[in-house]
Amino acid sequence: MKLPTAVQPQLALPALSDLLSCGVQDLRPLLPQLVSAWTAEDGAGVIALRRTPRVDLEVLGGARPGPRQAQVALDLLRAALTSGATLSAYADDALLPIEALRRLGWRQAGQFTDWRGPLPTPDTPIPEGLRLLPLAAVPNLTVRRQAQATYADRLGHTLVGNPDLIPGAHGSDDTMSHVALDASGQGVGICRAWLEGDTMTVGSPGVHPAWRHTTLRHALLRATCSAARERGARGLIMQAWGDTPAETQADAELDLTAATVTPIHLSR
């Protein structure tokens, strides 16, 4: 079997979109973040490496299911390791089986959890010295960028650009979403929300490292859930990336069910 072929990222988009069952145009905005790509023979797989806010490059794509999947995934990952960078990848059995990552010595360093359940309102106070506001009340892009940057060190989160900061970005609801400001007015936390029918979807709240020992994370969630309940929401989907075991346990205590758990691995 031929080894994977290195290609320019833009040339890998059609194969990557076919593998991920999305349109090429859906992936085109990612091109500035893609640094390299490899394709396997006969369309058996493709991966591209994507810049992140951390030192790692994220592996996008993988190998098609079938008897050759594990070997194709191994070959693609070995090719990507020639970049010399630290790589991160979701252990998704449909694309990158966990056995392939383990054979290469990769270690689990985080996870993606899709939490679901009735809309909670955790009894959580706002830490002293902070104030929580609806995101709609904070139009300043610098403050929004500060708040969004609280995710930057968390595994699984991606680069943030101006299109991610504008009001209503990606269909989010800024009247339900909440931001935390410190005494100087700097954004130190954020919880973005989307409403569809009676179900609200949020990413796990982002909190500045200096405030992660406090109740801010669930205070943001409480404020956002309370606003959503006033809009008729009854259910919650919370998509959490890279949270610590303690944060995962705290989320489980909200009577939410982990519908999907996908480990995230690092190459070193």
C-alpha positions in Angstrom: 0.0 0.0 0.0 1.3 3.4 -0.9 2.2 5.9 1.9 0.0 9.0 2.2 0.7 11.8 -0.1 1.4 15.3 1.2 -0.8 17.9 -0.6 -1.6 21.6 -0.2 -4.5 22.1 2.2 -6.7 23.7 -0.4 -6.3 20.6 -2.6 -7.4 18.4 0.3 -10.7 20.2 0.9 -12.8 18.1 -1.5 -11.7 14.9 0.0 -12.0 16.3 3.5 -15.5 17.6 2.9 -16.5 14.2 1.5 -15.1 12.4 4.5 -16.8 14.8 6.9 -20.1 14.8 4.9 -20.1 18.6 4.6 -19.7 21.1 1.7 -16.4 22.4 0.5 -17.6 25.9 1.2 -18.2 24.9 4.9 -14.5 24.2 5.2 -13.1 27.0 3.1 -13.1 29.5 6.0 -10.7 27.2 7.8 -8.1 27.4 5.1 -6.0 30.2 6.8 -5.7 27.9 9.8 -4.7 24.8 7.9 -0.9 24.3 7.7 -0.5 20.9 5.9 -2.5 17.9 4.7 -2.1 14.3 3.5 -4.3 12.0 1.5 -4.4 8.2 1.4 -4.7 6.2 -1.8 -8.1 5.3 -3.3 -9.8 7.9 -1.1 -9.4 5.8 2.0 -8.7 8.8 4.2 -7.4 12.3 4.5 -6.2 14.5 7.3 -5.2 18.2 7.7 -3.5 20.0 10.5 -5.2 23.0 12.0 -3.7 25.8 14.1 -5.1 26.2 17.6 -4.7 28.8 20.3 -2.1 26.5 22.0 1.1 24.9 20.8 -0.7 21.9 19.4 -2.0 21.4 15.9 -5.4 19.8 15.7 -5.9 16.7 13.4 -8.9 17.1 11.1 -10.3 14.1 9.2 -9.2 10.5 9.4 -9.8 7.2 7.7 -13.0 5.7 6.3 -14.6 2.8 8.2 -13.7 -0.6 7.0 -11.1 -3.4 7.3 -8.3 -1.0 6.4 -9.3 1.8 8.7 -6.8 1.2 11.5 -3.9 0.9 9.1 -4.9 3.9 7.0 -5.3 6.0 10.2 -1.9 4.9 11.4 -0.2 5.8 8.1 -1.9 9.2 8.0 -1.0 10.0 11.6 2.6 8.9 11.1 2.8 11.2 8.1 1.4 14.1 10.2 4.0 13.4 13.0 6.7 14.3 10.5 5.6 17.9 11.0 7.5 17.8 14.3 4.6 19.6 16.1 2.6 18.4 19.1 -0.7 17.1 17.6 -4.1 16.8 19.2 -6.9 14.5 17.9 -10.4 13.4 18.8 -10.5 9.6 19.3 -13.5 9.2 17.1 -14.1 5.5 16.1 -15.7 6.7 12.8 -12.5 8.5 11.8 -9.5 8.0 14.1 -9.9 4.8 16.2 -8.5 5.1 19.7 -6.4 1.9 19.2 -4.5 3.7 16.4 -3.7 6.7 18.7 -2.6 4.4 21.5 -0.4 2.3 19.2 1.5 5.5 18.4 1.8 6.3 22.1 -0.6 9.2 22.2 -2.2 10.0 25.6 -5.6 11.2 26.6 -5.4 14.8 27.8 -9.1 15.9 27.7 -12.5 15.0 26.3 -15.5 16.4 24.5 -18.8 15.8 26.4 -22.2 16.4 25.0 -24.4 16.9 28.1 -28.2 16.8 27.9 -31.1 17.1 30.3 -33.7 19.4 31.8 -32.7 23.1 32.0 -30.9 23.5 35.4 -30.5 26.6 37.4 -27.5 25.8 39.8 -27.7 27.6 43.1 -24.4 29.4 42.5 -23.4 32.9 43.8 -21.5 35.3 41.6 -17.9 35.7 42.9 -17.3 39.0 44.8 -15.7 41.6 42.6 -17.4 40.4 39.4 -20.6 41.3 37.5 -22.5 39.3 35.0 -24.2 41.0 32.0 -26.1 39.7 29.0 -23.7 39.6 26.1 -26.0 42.0 24.2 -25.1 44.7 26.8 -21.4 44.4 25.9 -20.9 45.4 22.3 -17.2 46.3 22.7 -15.2 43.8 20.6 -12.1 44.1 22.8 -14.1 43.0 25.9 -15.7 40.2 23.9 -12.3 39.0 22.7 -11.0 39.0 26.2 -13.9 36.9 27.4 -13.7 34.5 24.4 -9.9 34.1 25.1 -10.7 32.5 28.4 -11.1 29.2 26.4 -7.7 29.6 24.7 -5.7 27.2 26.9 -8.4 24.5 26.9 -7.8 21.5 24.7 -10.3 21.2 21.8 -11.0 25.0 21.5 -10.2 26.7 18.2 -8.8 30.1 17.1 -11.2 33.1 17.5 -11.5 35.8 14.8 -13.7 38.9 14.4 -16.6 36.9 12.8 -16.8 34.9 16.1 -17.2 38.1 18.2 -19.8 40.1 16.4 -23.4 40.2 17.9 -25.3 37.1 17.0 -22.2 35.3 15.7 -23.1 31.9 14.2 -26.7 32.4 15.2 -26.1 32.7 18.9 -28.5 34.7 21.1 -26.7 37.6 22.8 -29.8 38.3 25.0 -29.5 34.9 26.7 -25.7 34.6 26.5 -23.8 36.1 29.4 -20.3 37.6 30.0 -18.4 38.2 33.3 -16.5 41.4 33.9 -14.0 42.2 36.6 -13.7 45.5 38.5 -11.6 46.9 35.6 -14.2 46.0 33.0 -12.1 43.2 31.5 -14.0 40.2 30.2 -13.1 37.2 32.4 -15.8 34.7 31.5 -18.5 33.9 28.9 -21.3 31.5 28.2 -22.7 31.6 24.6 -26.2 30.3 24.0 -28.4 29.2 21.1 -32.1 28.6 21.3 -34.1 26.2 19.1 -37.6 25.5 20.1 -37.6 24.8 23.9 -34.0 23.6 24.0 -31.0 25.8 24.7 -27.5 24.9 23.5 -24.4 26.3 25.2 -20.7 25.7 25.1 -19.3 25.0 28.5 -18.7 28.4 30.1 -15.2 29.9 29.6 -13.5 31.2 32.7 -10.2 33.1 33.0 -7.6 30.9 34.8 -7.4 33.4 37.7 -11.1 32.7 38.4 -11.4 29.0 37.9 -11.1 28.3 41.6 -14.3 30.2 42.2 -18.0 29.6 41.4 -17.9 31.7 38.2 -18.3 28.8 35.8 -21.7 27.7 37.1 -22.7 31.3 37.9 -22.4 32.1 34.2 -24.4 28.9 33.4 -27.1 29.9 36.0 -27.5 33.4 34.5 -27.8 32.0 31.0 -30.2 29.2 32.0 -32.4 31.7 33.9 -32.6 34.0 30.8 -33.4 31.0 28.6 -36.2 29.8 31.0 -37.8 33.3 30.6 -37.8 32.6 26.8 -39.6 29.3 27.3 -36.6 26.9 27.3 -37.0 23.7 29.1 -34.0 21.5 28.0 -30.3 22.0 27.8 -27.5 20.7 25.5 -24.1 21.7 26.9 -21.1 20.9 24.7 -18.0 20.8 26.9 -14.4 20.7 25.6 -11.3 20.1 27.6 -12.8 20.5 31.0 -11.1 19.1 34.1 -12.3 16.0 36.0 -13.6 18.3 38.7 -15.6 20.4 36.2 -17.0 17.2 34.6 -18.1 15.9 38.0 -19.8 19.3 38.8 -21.7 19.1 35.5 -22.8 15.6 36.3 -24.3 16.9 39.5 -26.6 19.2 37.5 -28.6 16.0 36.6 -27.3 16.1 33.1 -26.6 12.9 31.1 -23.4 12.5 29.1 -25.0 11.6 25.7 -21.6 11.5 24.0 -18.0 11.4 25.4 -15.1 11.6 22.9 -11.6 11.5 24.3 -9.0 14.0 23.0 -5.5 12.8 22.7 -2.1 14.5 22.5 0.9 13.1 20.6 3.2 14.1 23.4 
